[in-house]
């Protein structure tokens, strides 16, 4: 039977892939630090490269912008309404 949901096997495969990626990234970072500690010039090179990551700003989440736009739209509708006759 084919279902639209995830099977246990799919879930386990995704967890294993995520775990493998995290362990690989950590291993690479440890190797870079060891390499940089062994060579003073390499340490300066690593220190010069890592700040370049901040050149690519992380965009704000879209859902906050959408919620803000909805609130502004509601306020505009309330402001455009006719004043009550007294």
N, CA, C and O atoms as CSV, one atom per row, in Angstrom:
chain,resi,resn,atom,element,x,y,z
A,1,UNK,N,N,0.832,-1.187,0.000
A,1,UNK,CA,C,0.000,0.000,0.000
A,1,UNK,C,C,0.869,1.241,0.000
A,1,UNK,O,O,1.808,1.348,0.790
A,2,UNK,N,N,0.570,2.155,-0.860
A,2,UNK,CA,C,1.329,3.398,-0.935
A,2,UNK,C,C,0.520,4.504,-0.266
A,2,UNK,O,O,-0.636,4.743,-0.613
A,3,UNK,N,N,1.141,5.165,0.686
A,3,UNK,CA,C,0.468,6.255,1.385
A,3,UNK,C,C,1.235,7.538,1.167
A,3,UNK,O,O,2.406,7.515,0.787
A,4,UNK,N,N,0.570,8.665,1.409
A,4,UNK,CA,C,1.222,9.949,1.248
A,4,UNK,C,C,2.129,10.282,2.423
A,4,UNK,O,O,3.005,11.136,2.283
A,5,UNK,N,N,1.957,9.648,3.561
A,5,UNK,CA,C,2.757,9.920,4.743
A,5,UNK,C,C,4.116,9.243,4.657
A,5,UNK,O,O,4.403,8.486,3.729
A,6,UNK,N,N,4.927,9.535,5.638
A,6,UNK,CA,C,6.245,8.923,5.696
A,6,UNK,C,C,6.135,7.556,6.355
A,6,UNK,O,O,5.384,7.362,7.311
A,7,UNK,N,N,6.893,6.631,5.828
A,7,UNK,CA,C,6.973,5.331,6.476
A,7,UNK,C,C,8.096,5.386,7.497
A,7,UNK,O,O,8.886,6.330,7.511
A,8,UNK,N,N,8.163,4.397,8.331
A,8,UNK,CA,C,9.218,4.333,9.342
A,8,UNK,C,C,10.584,4.280,8.667
A,8,UNK,O,O,11.537,4.897,9.143
A,9,UNK,N,N,10.680,3.560,7.583
A,9,UNK,CA,C,11.947,3.461,6.855
A,9,UNK,C,C,12.377,4.829,6.331
A,9,UNK,O,O,13.546,5.196,6.447
A,10,UNK,N,N,11.439,5.588,5.754
A,10,UNK,CA,C,11.762,6.925,5.255
A,10,UNK,C,C,12.262,7.824,6.382
A,10,UNK,O,O,13.233,8.563,6.215
A,11,UNK,N,N,11.600,7.753,7.514
A,11,UNK,CA,C,11.990,8.561,8.661
A,11,UNK,C,C,13.394,8.189,9.139
A,11,UNK,O,O,14.218,9.065,9.399
A,12,UNK,N,N,13.658,6.902,9.251
A,12,UNK,CA,C,14.981,6.448,9.682
A,12,UNK,C,C,16.063,6.852,8.696
A,12,UNK,O,O,17.169,7.213,9.099
A,13,UNK,N,N,15.758,6.795,7.419
A,13,UNK,CA,C,16.740,7.190,6.398
A,13,UNK,C,C,17.047,8.683,6.495
A,13,UNK,O,O,18.202,9.090,6.365
A,14,UNK,N,N,16.024,9.493,6.721
A,14,UNK,CA,C,16.239,10.937,6.848
A,14,UNK,C,C,17.049,11.266,8.099
A,14,UNK,O,O,17.927,12.128,8.065
A,15,UNK,N,N,16.756,10.584,9.195
A,15,UNK,CA,C,17.512,10.807,10.428
A,15,UNK,C,C,18.964,10.383,10.236
A,15,UNK,O,O,19.876,11.081,10.678
A,16,UNK,N,N,19.185,9.247,9.581
A,16,UNK,CA,C,20.544,8.772,9.334
A,16,UNK,C,C,21.308,9.746,8.435
A,16,UNK,O,O,22.490,10.004,8.663
A,17,UNK,N,N,20.642,10.283,7.424
A,17,UNK,CA,C,21.286,11.239,6.532
A,17,UNK,C,C,21.648,12.515,7.280
A,17,UNK,O,O,22.749,13.043,7.123
A,18,UNK,N,N,20.727,13.004,8.086
A,18,UNK,CA,C,20.984,14.211,8.870
A,18,UNK,C,C,22.136,13.987,9.842
A,18,UNK,O,O,23.014,14.840,9.968
A,19,UNK,N,N,22.141,12.851,10.526
A,19,UNK,CA,C,23.208,12.531,11.460
A,19,UNK,C,C,24.554,12.458,10.736
A,19,UNK,O,O,25.559,12.969,11.231
A,20,UNK,N,N,24.569,11.831,9.578
A,20,UNK,CA,C,25.795,11.714,8.797
A,20,UNK,C,C,26.309,13.089,8.375
A,20,UNK,O,O,27.510,13.351,8.442
A,21,UNK,N,N,25.410,13.962,7.944
A,21,UNK,CA,C,25.821,15.304,7.541
A,21,UNK,C,C,26.384,16.107,8.714
A,21,UNK,O,O,27.389,16.802,8.565
A,22,UNK,N,N,25.745,16.012,9.870
A,22,UNK,CA,C,26.221,16.738,11.049
A,22,UNK,C,C,27.592,16.229,11.471
A,22,UNK,O,O,28.489,17.025,11.747
A,23,UNK,N,N,27.761,14.922,11.524
A,23,UNK,CA,C,29.047,14.346,11.922
A,23,UNK,C,C,30.130,14.727,10.916
A,23,UNK,O,O,31.254,15.042,11.309
A,24,UNK,N,N,29.810,14.703,9.636
A,24,UNK,CA,C,30.785,15.077,8.610
A,24,UNK,C,C,31.194,16.543,8.738
A,24,UNK,O,O,32.375,16.870,8.622
A,25,UNK,N,N,30.227,17.420,8.975
A,25,UNK,CA,C,30.543,18.844,9.141
A,25,UNK,C,C,31.418,19.069,10.360
A,25,UNK,O,O,32.392,19.819,10.298
A,26,UNK,N,N,31.078,18.427,11.466
A,26,UNK,CA,C,31.892,18.567,12.677
A,26,UNK,C,C,33.302,18.036,12.455
A,26,UNK,O,O,34.274,18.652,12.892
A,27,UNK,N,N,33.420,16.910,11.787
A,27,UNK,CA,C,34.735,16.335,11.503
A,27,UNK,C,C,35.563,17.280,10.644
A,27,UNK,O,O,36.758,17.456,10.884
A,28,UNK,N,N,34.928,17.893,9.636
A,28,UNK,CA,C,35.640,18.845,8.778
A,28,UNK,C,C,36.102,20.069,9.573
A,28,UNK,O,O,37.220,20.547,9.385
A,29,UNK,N,N,35.245,20.572,10.453
A,29,UNK,CA,C,35.635,21.721,11.262
A,29,UNK,C,C,36.796,21.387,12.192
A,29,UNK,O,O,37.703,22.201,12.369
A,30,UNK,N,N,36.774,20.195,12.786
A,30,UNK,CA,C,37.879,19.781,13.647
A,30,UNK,C,C,39.173,19.683,12.844
A,30,UNK,O,O,40.230,20.106,13.313
A,31,UNK,N,N,39.094,19.130,11.644
A,31,UNK,CA,C,40.286,19.024,10.786
A,31,UNK,C,C,40.837,20.404,10.418
A,31,UNK,O,O,42.052,20.600,10.387
A,32,UNK,N,N,39.954,21.351,10.141
A,32,UNK,CA,C,40.392,22.708,9.796
A,32,UNK,C,C,41.091,23.350,10.989
A,32,UNK,O,O,42.123,24.001,10.822
A,33,UNK,N,N,40.545,23.177,12.182
A,33,UNK,CA,C,41.155,23.768,13.374
A,33,UNK,C,C,42.521,23.144,13.641
A,33,UNK,O,O,43.480,23.852,13.948
A,34,UNK,N,N,42.610,21.828,13.525
A,34,UNK,CA,C,43.909,21.166,13.729
A,34,UNK,C,C,44.933,21.652,12.707
A,34,UNK,O,O,46.087,21.903,13.055
A,35,UNK,N,N,44.523,21.781,11.471
A,35,UNK,CA,C,45.418,22.254,10.417
A,35,UNK,C,C,45.869,23.685,10.696
A,35,UNK,O,O,47.042,24.020,10.530
A,36,UNK,N,N,44.927,24.522,11.121
A,36,UNK,CA,C,45.245,25.918,11.385
A,36,UNK,C,C,46.160,26.066,12.602
A,36,UNK,O,O,47.022,26.945,12.627
A,37,UNK,N,N,45.976,25.212,13.609
A,37,UNK,CA,C,46.836,25.287,14.789
A,37,UNK,C,C,48.266,24.855,14.457
A,37,UNK,O,O,49.221,25.361,15.045
A,38,UNK,N,N,48.408,23.943,13.539
A,38,UNK,CA,C,49.734,23.452,13.175
A,38,UNK,C,C,50.524,24.447,12.338
A,38,UNK,O,O,51.752,24.371,12.289
A,39,UNK,N,N,49.857,25.356,11.695
A,39,UNK,CA,C,50.530,26.318,10.820
A,39,UNK,C,C,50.010,27.718,11.156
A,39,UNK,O,O,48.847,28.016,10.886
A,40,UNK,N,N,50.848,28.583,11.739
A,40,UNK,CA,C,50.377,29.918,12.103
A,40,UNK,C,C,49.831,30.716,10.913
A,40,UNK,O,O,48.865,31.465,11.060
A,41,UNK,N,N,50.436,30.562,9.754
A,41,UNK,CA,C,49.936,31.283,8.583
A,41,UNK,C,C,48.547,30.776,8.191
A,41,UNK,O,O,47.704,31.550,7.737
A,42,UNK,N,N,48.318,29.497,8.365
A,42,UNK,CA,C,47.019,28.921,8.035
A,42,UNK,C,C,45.945,29.453,8.978
A,42,UNK,O,O,44.798,29.649,8.576
A,43,UNK,N,N,46.325,29.685,10.238
A,43,UNK,CA,C,45.356,30.229,11.187
A,43,UNK,C,C,44.886,31.610,10.730
A,43,UNK,O,O,43.701,31.928,10.825
A,44,UNK,N,N,45.807,32.422,10.239
A,44,UNK,CA,C,45.412,33.737,9.734
A,44,UNK,C,C,44.514,33.604,8.504
A,44,UNK,O,O,43.579,34.383,8.324
A,45,UNK,N,N,44.802,32.626,7.672
A,45,UNK,CA,C,43.982,32.405,6.487
A,45,UNK,C,C,42.558,32.014,6.877
A,45,UNK,O,O,41.592,32.534,6.319
A,46,UNK,N,N,42.432,31.099,7.835
A,46,UNK,CA,C,41.102,30.676,8.286
A,46,UNK,C,C,40.370,31.850,8.919
A,46,UNK,O,O,39.180,32.047,8.671
A,47,UNK,N,N,41.073,32.629,9.734
A,47,UNK,CA,C,40.446,33.783,10.373
A,47,UNK,C,C,40.023,34.826,9.346
A,47,UNK,O,O,39.078,35.577,9.586
A,48,UNK,N,N,40.697,34.883,8.223
A,48,UNK,CA,C,40.341,35.841,7.182
A,48,UNK,C,C,39.150,35.366,6.356
A,48,UNK,O,O,38.390,36.187,5.841
A,49,UNK,N,N,38.978,34.062,6.224
A,49,UNK,CA,C,37.898,33.527,5.383
A,49,UNK,C,C,36.559,33.499,6.114
A,49,UNK,O,O,35.531,33.812,5.512
A,50,UNK,N,N,36.544,33.133,7.387
A,50,UNK,CA,C,35.278,32.977,8.102
A,50,UNK,C,C,34.445,34.247,8.173
A,50,UNK,O,O,33.223,34.143,8.065
A,51,UNK,N,N,35.011,35.441,8.348
A,51,UNK,CA,C,34.162,36.638,8.352
A,51,UNK,C,C,33.478,36.909,7.013
A,51,UNK,O,O,32.490,37.642,6.960
A,52,UNK,N,N,33.989,36.329,5.949
A,52,UNK,CA,C,33.348,36.526,4.646
A,52,UNK,C,C,31.948,35.924,4.610
A,52,UNK,O,O,31.124,36.310,3.781
A,53,UNK,N,N,31.681,34.985,5.504
A,53,UNK,CA,C,30.347,34.384,5.560
A,53,UNK,C,C,29.296,35.419,5.939
A,53,UNK,O,O,28.129,35.280,5.572
A,54,UNK,N,N,29.692,36.444,6.662
A,54,UNK,CA,C,28.723,37.459,7.084
A,54,UNK,C,C,28.358,38.413,5.946
A,54,UNK,O,O,27.468,39.248,6.112
A,55,UNK,N,N,29.015,38.308,4.812
A,55,UNK,CA,C,28.671,39.156,3.668
A,55,UNK,C,C,27.336,38.768,3.058
A,55,UNK,O,O,26.701,39.577,2.381
A,56,UNK,N,N,26.908,37.540,3.291
A,56,UNK,CA,C,25.645,37.056,2.747
A,56,UNK,C,C,24.593,37.134,3.842
A,56,UNK,O,O,24.508,36.230,4.673
A,57,UNK,N,N,23.798,38.184,3.861
A,57,UNK,CA,C,22.825,38.345,4.951
A,57,UNK,C,C,21.737,37.272,4.900
A,57,UNK,O,O,21.383,36.768,3.834
A,58,UNK,N,N,21.234,36.950,6.050
A,58,UNK,CA,C,20.149,35.980,6.154
A,58,UNK,C,C,18.848,36.757,6.022
A,58,UNK,O,O,18.578,37.632,6.845
A,59,UNK,N,N,18.040,36.467,5.019
A,59,UNK,CA,C,16.801,37.225,4.841
A,59,UNK,C,C,15.818,36.934,5.976
A,59,UNK,O,O,15.806,35.832,6.525
A,60,UNK,N,N,15.003,37.915,6.323
A,60,UNK,CA,C,14.023,37.672,7.389
A,60,UNK,C,C,12.978,36.666,6.913
A,60,UNK,O,O,12.695,36.571,5.719
A,61,UNK,N,N,12.414,35.926,7.845
A,61,UNK,CA,C,11.393,34.956,7.447
A,61,UNK,C,C,10.208,35.655,6.788
A,61,UNK,O,O,9.793,36.730,7.221
A,62,UNK,N,N,9.681,35.051,5.764
A,62,UNK,CA,C,8.611,35.646,4.979
A,62,UNK,C,C,7.319,35.731,5.768
A,62,UNK,O,O,6.554,36.680,5.592
A,63,UNK,N,N,7.056,34.756,6.639
A,63,UNK,CA,C,5.771,34.738,7.333
A,63,UNK,C,C,5.596,35.946,8.242
A,63,UNK,O,O,4.463,36.366,8.478
A,64,UNK,N,N,6.677,36.519,8.759
A,64,UNK,CA,C,6.543,37.720,9.581
A,64,UNK,C,C,6.088,38.897,8.723
A,64,UNK,O,O,5.248,39.695,9.140
A,65,UNK,N,N,6.649,38.993,7.523
A,65,UNK,CA,C,6.259,40.070,6.621
A,65,UNK,C,C,4.798,39.935,6.205
A,65,UNK,O,O,4.086,40.934,6.097
A,66,UNK,N,N,4.355,38.717,5.975
A,66,UNK,CA,C,2.972,38.484,5.566
A,66,UNK,C,C,2.024,38.853,6.708
A,66,UNK,O,O,0.991,39.482,6.478
A,67,UNK,N,N,2.370,38.467,7.927
A,67,UNK,CA,C,1.518,38.796,9.073
A,67,UNK,C,C,1.446,40.309,9.269
A,67,UNK,O,O,0.385,40.849,9.583
A,68,UNK,N,N,2.564,40.981,9.086
A,68,UNK,CA,C,2.588,42.435,9.235
A,68,UNK,C,C,1.726,43.099,8.166
A,68,UNK,O,O,1.008,44.056,8.454
A,69,UNK,N,N,1.794,42.601,6.944
A,69,UNK,CA,C,0.987,43.158,5.858
A,69,UNK,C,C,-0.503,42.941,6.116
A,69,UNK,O,O,-1.313,43.820,5.822
A,70,UNK,N,N,-0.873,41.786,6.661
A,70,UNK,CA,C,-2.276,41.518,6.968
A,70,UNK,C,C,-2.785,42.476,8.046
A,70,UNK,O,O,-3.909,42.969,7.953
A,71,UNK,N,N,-1.969,42.743,9.064
A,71,UNK,CA,C,-2.377,43.669,10.119
A,71,UNK,C,C,-2.572,45.074,9.552
A,71,UNK,O,O,-3.534,45.760,9.895
A,72,UNK,N,N,-1.658,45.497,8.686
A,72,UNK,CA,C,-1.786,46.822,8.083
A,72,UNK,C,C,-3.033,46.906,7.208
A,72,UNK,O,O,-3.703,47.938,7.173
A,73,UNK,N,N,-3.342,45.827,6.507
A,73,UNK,CA,C,-4.520,45.812,5.647
A,73,UNK,C,C,-5.792,45.912,6.494
A,73,UNK,O,O,-6.732,46.609,6.110
A,74,UNK,N,N,-5.835,45.228,7.639
A,74,UNK,CA,C,-6.998,45.313,8.520
A,74,UNK,C,C,-7.166,46.731,9.058
A,74,UNK,O,O,-8.281,47.247,9.132
A,75,UNK,N,N,-6.047,47.356,9.432
A,75,UNK,CA,C,-6.113,48.722,9.945
A,75,UNK,C,C,-6.638,49.676,8.878
A,75,UNK,O,O,-7.429,50.571,9.175
A,76,UNK,N,N,-6.201,49.488,7.650
A,76,UNK,CA,C,-6.673,50.358,6.555
A,76,UNK,C,C,-8.172,50.195,6.348
A,76,UNK,O,O,-8.880,51.180,6.139
A,77,UNK,N,N,-8.663,48.955,6.405
A,77,UNK,CA,C,-10.094,48.716,6.229
A,77,UNK,C,C,-10.887,49.367,7.348
A,77,UNK,O,O,-11.949,49.940,7.103
A,78,UNK,N,N,-10.380,49.286,8.589
A,78,UNK,CA,C,-11.072,49.903,9.714
A,78,UNK,C,C,-11.074,51.426,9.584
A,78,UNK,O,O,-12.065,52.079,9.912
A,79,UNK,N,N,-9.971,51.985,9.109
A,79,UNK,CA,C,-9.884,53.442,8.965
A,79,UNK,C,C,-10.772,53.957,7.837
A,79,UNK,O,O,-11.263,55.083,7.910
A,80,UNK,N,N,-10.984,53.156,6.800
A,80,UNK,CA,C,-11.770,53.589,5.647
A,80,UNK,C,C,-13.279,53.489,5.923
A,80,UNK,O,O,-14.082,54.056,5.182
A,81,UNK,N,N,-13.653,52.791,6.956
A,81,UNK,CA,C,-15.095,52.622,7.243
A,81,UNK,C,C,-15.760,53.958,7.561
A,81,UNK,O,O,-15.114,54.891,8.038
A,82,UNK,N,N,-17.070,54.033,7.286
A,82,UNK,CA,C,-17.842,55.256,7.569
A,82,UNK,C,C,-17.939,55.456,9.089
A,82,UNK,O,O,-18.087,54.487,9.834
A,83,UNK,N,N,-17.856,56.696,9.539
A,83,UNK,CA,C,-18.019,56.931,10.982
A,83,UNK,C,C,-19.477,56.706,11.362
A,83,UNK,O,O,-20.380,57.005,10.580
A,84,UNK,N,N,-19.705,56.181,12.559
A,84,UNK,CA,C,-21.099,55.920,12.973
A,84,UNK,C,C,-21.865,57.215,13.171
A,84,UNK,O,O,-21.332,58.195,13.693
A,85,UNK,N,N,-23.165,57.209,12.735
A,85,UNK,CA,C,-24.018,58.396,12.916
A,85,UNK,C,C,-24.554,58.430,14.339
A,85,UNK,O,O,-25.069,57.430,14.840
A,86,UNK,N,N,-24.433,59.579,14.986
A,86,UNK,CA,C,-24.935,59.695,16.358
A,86,UNK,C,C,-26.153,60.558,16.425
A,86,UNK,O,O,-26.707,60.763,17.505
